[in-house]
Amino acid sequence: MLGFLLVFAFRSYSQLITVTGTVKNENSGETIRQLSIVEKMSGIGTITSLDGGFLLLLKSGKVELNFSDANYESLTVGFTLRNDTSIQVTVKPISAGADRKPSKNGVHLVVREKLIALKGQNK
């Protein structure tokens, strides 16, 4: 019985796909720590580390990642997840007293070492 449970647990875990990445300030190029990243459908999330990096384990299929922080414009990026994926995200800081108009934040998705540019939806 224990062996069956271990095999079942391993199969469930093996179906998860790794999404890693780095979040940087669009203006300065510096990495951003403690920025929130949440996958909208599952609610699975994390925050960026001290070096701006993050890691999420998600199921394959359509995903929508929301990047948010009180000091930066929110960014939502949707794509279909099929393989382990790495993304590099740039977000625009909110300046004091500025009108919060959407900006053209950059997102790059790397799948099997191919770089694909994605456009997000600012919220």
N, C-alpha and C positions, 0 to 999 in steps of 0.2 A: 504494500500500500504506500509506504514512504517513497519507494522508487517511482511509482506512478505520479505522485505529487511533485517530486523533483523534476521529472520529465515535463510535466504540464507547466510548472513554473518556468523552466528554461525555455520552452516553446513560446510562452507569452512574452518573456523578456526579449527573445530573439526577434520578435516581430516589431520591436521599437527601432526607430531610426534616430540617429544622432544629428542634431542641428547645433553647430557651434558658430561662433562669430565674435566680432569686435564692433563696438560702437564708438564713434569719434565725433567730436565737435566739428561741424562744417566749416566754421570760421578759422579756428586755430589748429585743427588737425590733432588735438590732444584727445586721448581716450577719456571716456566718461565712466565713472564708477557709480554704482548704486542706482542705475537707471533700470526701470521696471520693464520686463518683457513678458507678455502674456499671450498664449495661443487662445484666440477667442472662443472656438468651439468647445475645447476640452477644459479651459480654465487653467491649464498647466502653465506655470510661470516661474520666473527666476529674476534675479537682479544681476547686473554686471559686477564683475570682481574689481579689485583695485587697479588692474591693468585694462579694464574696459571689456574683458572677455566674458562670454557666457556659454552655457551648454544646456540643451533641452533634449529630453528623450520623448519623441512623439510617434504616433502611429502614422503609417503611410496614408497618402491621400491629400485632399485639399486642406491647407492650413492658412490661417491669417494671424500673423504676429503683430502685436501692438507694442510699440516702443514709446514709453512715456516717462516724463519727469517734470516736476513743477517749473524747472528752469529752461526746458526745451519744448519745442513744438512737437506734439504727438505725431507719430507716423505709423500707419498700418500697411503692411505688405502681405499680399496674398500670392501663393504659388502652390503647385502640386509637388508633394514630397514623395519621392520614390527611392532615393538612395541617401546615404550619409551626405550631409550638405553643410557647407560653410558659407556664411554671409558676412559682408562688411557693410556697415550702415553708418551714414553720416546724418546727424540731426542738427537743426538750426537752433541756436540759443534764442530765447525770448529776451529782447532788450526792454529795459524799464520804460513804461509808458508807450510802448510800440503797439500799433494796431496788429492783431493776431491774424494776419492774412496767411494763407497757405504758401509754403515755399516749395522749391524743387529739391527736396532732400534726395540724396543718392543712396541706392542700395545695389550691391553687387552680390550675385548668387553664384557660388562655385559648386558645380556638380561634376564629380569625376574629373577634376582639374580643368574644366572649361568654365570660363568666366562669362556670365550672362548678366546684363544690366536689367534691372527691374524698376518700374515706377510704382511708388506707393501712393496711398491716398492719405493726405494729411487731414487730421481731424482736430 
